[in-house]
Each structure stands twice: as structure tokens, then as C-alpha cells.
Amino acid sequence: MAERTRSGARARTSPPAGSAPPVRKRPKNRKAQIATVAAEAFSERGYHGVSIEDIAKAVGISGPALYRHFPNKYALFVQAVNQLADALDAALSQFDDDTPDDGAAAILDKRLTATIGMTIDNRRTGGLYRWERRYLSDDDQAKVRGKMAVINRRLAQTLTELRPGLTATDAALLATAQLSVIGSITTHRVPLATRRLQSLLLDACRSVAATSLVPDEPAAAPTERTGIAVANKREVLLHEAVLLFDARGYHEVSIEEIGAAAEINASGVYRHFASKADLLAAAFHRAGDRVALAVSSALADSSTPAQALEHLTEVYVELSFAQNALMSVYFAEIGNLPAAHRSDLRNIQRLNIEEWARLVGELRTDLTPVECRILVHAALNLVLDVGEMTRFRNSASDRRRTVDLMLAVLLGDAATRRDSEASAASTGTRT
């Protein structure tokens, strides 16, 4: 028997000389543990910024031990992405046996609450699905999209039971917006107590569910562009780089491909940009400048916070739909910027968020500044997800629907909306 120390605790004894060291049992859930650690690493540093050795070290095993579970980094990446999608599906499917007799509003709240809880638990890994999934093969992307479509249908079905007049398209749109609001917390690290964060996101999702959508109208047929082509090679390079970064991801695009798209050889690219990273930084500055201009323009043209918020959402949605590739790169690729640029551009993003949050705070005095910032992140995230669903058709109805969904998230319930509308109406402006 081991001796006791003065404090009464058992003192450790060494094994008898010549005996074998105790065998460390491998955890039964080792594969899932590895996938979770990998998801966090991929989410924080990107698929290309993480090595097998990094993941093995974080788990506390050797590289060869990790290879017993996964043959390569890509297989681990696929597992990590699917593990997130499966967790979301499991959170929602537990209510599949609930019937409309249980109350559609109650069922929707259950589904949303479960989704919010799962997302908060996986907040550090959610960015993996949000941006890094583009590095999946076409077949694997199709499988993940299929899983997400099932998740969307579950929410959409409950929304249709809650609002029988909704078309299938409108219900899917509202479900997309709700999932985007919830998923937005994976794109930032604004801290808030879990219980309050759950309540804030649930209220925002309820507001989305109650949003009246203007009738969907087809986008006008695209007109053939007959303007004079841009002669500035730097602008052409920047334009083509943004399209390629958006479609395939920064790391999958080479300087040679960018040059070929702009009809410039690789050496010619370097006359305008010192590196691919400088191209990315230029794209960020371009997007940041346009967002900042939208904010200043909305404030200059408004006389009340409600009016300013209406103008700001309209201008931002118009910018995002017209320049969707640029805005997508703006949010997706900041981790790939050179360190010298990253800090400055994060400050620019933060200042833009603060301007939005200040307006929301003036209209919703029940919220703290932190809560306002979280809602702003949710509203901005919604624009890209709703736009992606509608393929950024840029019709008047698409833009108006997106604006109304943003305002629902930012302004909350119908009573808050009516108060802000009455305020703006006194100035003769619709909100």
C-alpha cells in the first residue's frame, strides 16, 4: 500500500524494478478527437496554414499515430467538415417526431435553440465550414451541400407550418437567413455570456421568421456591356485576382493564372504588384474603402438614426450584390494577409462595425454595445449567405428582401420596427 504524506494524500510509489511501464490506453474516441482539434486549427489558420504535424502535436500524439486514423491531411479535412455538418443535422433531427399539434412556434424555437447551442459549442470550428469548404473536391462539396440542404428543409418546413402562406422559396430563404444569423458567431470573437448570447440569437431568428417579404420578382435580363474596357493593367489584374480568389481560394491561385486571366505574363504582373499577397492586400483596401464610403454616405444623407440605418443597409446590400466577389474575399481571406496589412485592415473592419453598432444602440437602448456588435455581425453575414442562395441575381426584390431581413435582425421585433418607422416618418422618410 502506498504511504500517506503529512497532508493525508497517498504518495506515489515507483513500480518495482524491472517491471514494464503501465500501458496507456488509446481513447475510444481518438478519431473524433483528432477531427475536432483539426477543425479548430483549420478554422483559425486555414486549410493551407495547418500541417499534419501541427494537428498531431495539438492532440499529443506522433504524426505516424495520426496516420493510423487518417491517410492524409485532406481526409482529415473532409472528416472535420462533415463532423460539423452532422452535428448540426443531429441538433435539428431530434425534433423530427414533433407534430404541428405541438405548436409550430414552439417547434421552431426548439430547433433554433438546439442549433444555437450546437453552434456556440463549436464556435471555434465553425469558420471551417463558412470559408474553408471551398477546398473540398467537387464530389465532397456536393455531399456537404446535400447535408446542408436537408438542414435547411427542416427549418423551412417548420416555418411553413408557422406561416402557411409562405412559398417554398420564401421559407427556404428565411431558413437560410436564420442559419446565417446563428452561424455568424463563428466569424468573430466578440464575447458574451452564453445564456445571453443564446437569447440574443433566438430573438434575432424569431424576427427573421416574422419578416414580411416583398413579392419575388425575376431579375431583369442582363444587358450587354458596351462601355470602354479598362486600360489600366493594375485594375485589370486586381479585378481578375478577386474573381479567382473568390472562386477557388487564395492558396489555390497562382500569379501565372492571374496574369493569364488579365492577358499579362507573370513578369508583367510583378511590375504592378510585388507579390500575390500584395494583390490580396489591395483587394482588401478596395473593399474596406467602399464599405467606409457607404457608411459615411448613409450618415451624411440622414437626419435620424433610423433613417441612417435604412440608408446604410440599402447601400451595403447594393454594394454586396454588385461586388459580391470582392465582398466575399473581404470576409474570407483576412487570415492570408501579410501581418503588416492584417492589423490595419482588422482595425478598418472594426471601425465600420462600430459605426453600425452605434446606430443600432441609439435605436435599441435595451441592448449593450457588445450585443449591438453581435447583431451587426449577424446582419452582415446574412447578406452574403442570402446573396449566395439567390446567386446574387441583383433584382430589386432580392435587394429589398435582404434589406428587410437585415433590419429585422438589427431592430428586433415588430414593435421596435414600428417605433423606428414612426420616428423616420416624422421626417418624411420611409424606413
Order of alpha helices (4+ residues) and beta strands (2+ residues): alpha-alpha-alpha-alpha-alpha-alpha-alpha-alpha-alpha-alpha-alpha-alpha-alpha-alpha-alpha-alpha-alpha-alpha-alpha
